[in-house]
């Protein structure tokens, strides 16, 4: 499940346990400081602004990725913990430039 940033709607992109599914993939150009959140729907009730604030702190270097994931899970639990919550937070620390291949 992911949140479409244009519509802020949750969209189910892959059904776990199904034997008939396709894999979605795309390329992105990540930059230093970008933060990616992969999570289950248990984080849904934690409050959008609190989640955004926590991810912003990670992007600014005030929280590590590990601590950010833990804080997001605690937010979900504090909001009632209606579902299991898994959160993976990935922060881009550097971007390597492609090296020109020698001929």
Secondary structure as the mmCIF struct_conf table of DSSP 4:
data_model
#
loop_
_struct_conf.conf_type_id
_struct_conf.id
_struct_conf.beg_label_comp_id
_struct_conf.beg_label_asym_id
_struct_conf.beg_label_seq_id
_struct_conf.end_label_comp_id
_struct_conf.end_label_asym_id
_struct_conf.end_label_seq_id
STRN STRN1 UNK A 2 UNK A 3
TURN_TY1_P TURN_TY1_P1 UNK A 5 UNK A 7
STRN STRN2 UNK A 10 UNK A 11
TURN_TY1_P TURN_TY1_P2 UNK A 16 UNK A 17
BEND BEND1 UNK A 19 UNK A 20
TURN_TY1_P TURN_TY1_P3 UNK A 32 UNK A 33
STRN STRN3 UNK A 35 UNK A 39
HELX_RH_3T_P HELX_RH_3T_P1 UNK A 41 UNK A 46
HELX_RH_AL_P HELX_RH_AL_P1 UNK A 48 UNK A 59
TURN_TY1_P TURN_TY1_P4 UNK A 60 UNK A 61
BEND BEND2 UNK A 62 UNK A 63
HELX_RH_AL_P HELX_RH_AL_P2 UNK A 65 UNK A 78
TURN_TY1_P TURN_TY1_P5 UNK A 79 UNK A 80
BEND BEND3 UNK A 83 UNK A 83
STRN STRN4 UNK A 87 UNK A 91
HELX_LH_PP_P HELX_LH_PP_P1 UNK A 96 UNK A 102
#
